[in-house]
Amino acid sequence: MTECVGATEIRSNVRVAISISSKVESSAVNVYETDPLSDPRWKVFVRDHPRASVFHATNWLSALHTAYGYEPIVITTCSPDTALTNGLVFCRIKSWLTGRRLVSLPFSDHCEPLASNSAEIDDLLFEMRRRVDSGKWKYAEIRPTAFQPGEQTGLHRSVEYSLHRLDLRVSTSQLFANFHKNCVQRKIRRAEREKLQYEEGSSENLLKKFYTLLLATRRRQCLPPQPLSWFRALIHAFGDDLKIRIASKYDLPIASILTLSHQKSMIYKYGCSDARFHRLGGMALLFWNTIQEAKEKCIEELEMGRSENNNPGLISFKEHWGAVGKSLSYWGYPYSSHMTLSSWDKAILRQVVPVSPDAFLSTAGKLLYRHIG
């Protein structure tokens, strides 16, 4: 049942009302801008919408705002004195390094525009396009899981990934039987034989163990780590809906994952490990414990995140758990605006990151990530 929100309270949170006529062939439509962190309608709308995800939720938006200073905005065709029936959420990113951008949403695997029909979404996309055309913003980007913008919006597919999800609506025994025998089942049994220690929670101690493993993993990937402040912002925003899970051997952390919970989904967002101990099955133990906990909480889906299509190893890892992949496309306007690392950038990182001290990598991540959301 939708909560009732006073019209006066809503109007106070709606900063701008814009009348646009972006489509030459159609009449003007009113588009309103509101702050999802202060407008109570957004939380209700996300709670009730069947296609809303953790990345629409106010706790995720709050973490983006706290850690990186991004300004979350929702545009909608719903007037301030009505309940929301559609909305496109994005962040304003103002960077001297990468330019002023509108992204829906930074550091989010996906973010579906929420509306009743494609015509409503097109109206909202025309408004984003109008803002770019005004010269105030370098480009706009959306990351839908199902919606494809119409040709008339001017958006073009900029990059493609694979998104994997594991259906948990079968028995635990059936899930285990579906795991790859060599790549998953045997590793779970190996972890049990090794008597690996398991910890979970969101304490500062667990965060430090996680971050040490993250530094090692990002070094192997020749990338700086996300800033520690980002993970602290997530912990503060999500509370009990965030868990850091650690597998250790003789009190030495060897693998860790960070998961988020949202309604009927559990989301695997970050993972890291010590490569010297991969054979012990630490990561397998963490995922198996996560799946069993999700089943106990009647969660219906484990979202295993996006994978680059040129990373068959990561895709195979997820499919060995029985997860099903689908194509995930990001769309941008104008066409040439999507920010990617060039081959030159990657070559520099491959030279610098492996030989840099941890303190340097942490500082680099803290300085750079707010510019690349």
Secondary structure, 3 states (H helix, E strand, C coil): CCCCCCHHHHHHHEEEEEEECCCCCCCCEEEEEECCCCCHHHHHHHHHCCCCCHHHCHHHHHHHHHHHCCEEEEEECCCCCCCCCCEEEEEEEEECCCEEEEEECCCCCCECCECCCHHHHHHHHHHHHHHHHCCCCCEEEEECCCCCCCHHHCCEEEEEEEEEEEECCCCHHHHHHHCCHHHHHHHHHHHHHCCCEEEEECCHHHHHHHHHHHHHHHHHCCCCCCCHHHHHHHHHHHHHHEEEEEEEECCEEEEEEEEEEECCEEEEEEEEECHHHHHHCHHHHHHHHHHHHHHHCCCCEEEEEEEECCCHHHHHHHHHCCCEEEEEEEEEECHHHCCCCCHHHHHHHHHHHHHCCHHHHHHHHHHHHHHCC
